[in-house]
Amino acid sequence: MTGFFIALEGSEGAGKSTQARLLTEWLQAAGKPVLLTREPGGTALGEQIRDLLLAPGAYAILAEAETLLYAAARAQHVREVLLPALASGSVVVCDRYVDSTLAYQGGGRGLPLASLLGVQEFATGGLLPDLRILLDLPVEVGLARRLSGSEAVNHLDRAGVAFHERVRSTYFDLIDADPACWAVVDADGPPEIVANRVMEAVAARLPLFPPVDPDGLTGDARATVVETR
Ligand code: TYD
């Protein structure tokens, strides 16, 4: 039995975490075993690496070292969590994966794509998503949302508009290079409208899932969240 691997990608403030949760609830309501997880994180080691990378006032980590830390978290996550879940037939919803490294450390920080791809191949053993969803939002809108919202602000949120423009345009370069692997979802709008767009994108790839009215979702549709904190 093999599962289905969905990676959610996007810039700051695109509402990825909310959408990951709503997508998970919808898939569960459709009767699928679902695992919701995130990067960096998803394992005890990954969450510790996350704290190192994202804690406010974090030590200034160089781009190369940052890349290897994200990759170390990913290597553990793939083998400890993702592969077993996929082998047992679960749908995996992962909040960020390889393309975040290509967009942030490649586009944002300017590291060469070829080097990053080599590191990713080693870290993941070649595990790639079946579907990547880009939650897309103009940079200014996303940053304004993030900096005015209640969510914790990490150092990348403060990296500036030019950095995040490069991140966004790198996502579009990746999509142009391999459009069949991607769905682009307009993340501008109320969360439930964006959730409908995400569900449509997933349903188009998983036609066996009947669409579920998101208004009908209740707290009974609980996600299996990898909680390692
Ligand atoms: P997160 O809290 O998940 O932010 P967001 O809500 O914007 O997804 O923090 C993840 C941060 O880590 C985000 O700013 C992007 C960054 N990141 C990378 O730079 N490279 C990576 O490979 C990954 C997985 C994340």
Residues whose N, C-alpha, C, O or C-beta is under 5 A from the ligand:
A	BS01	TYD	S11 E12 G13 K16 E39 P40 Y70 R96 Y97 S100 T101 Y104 L156
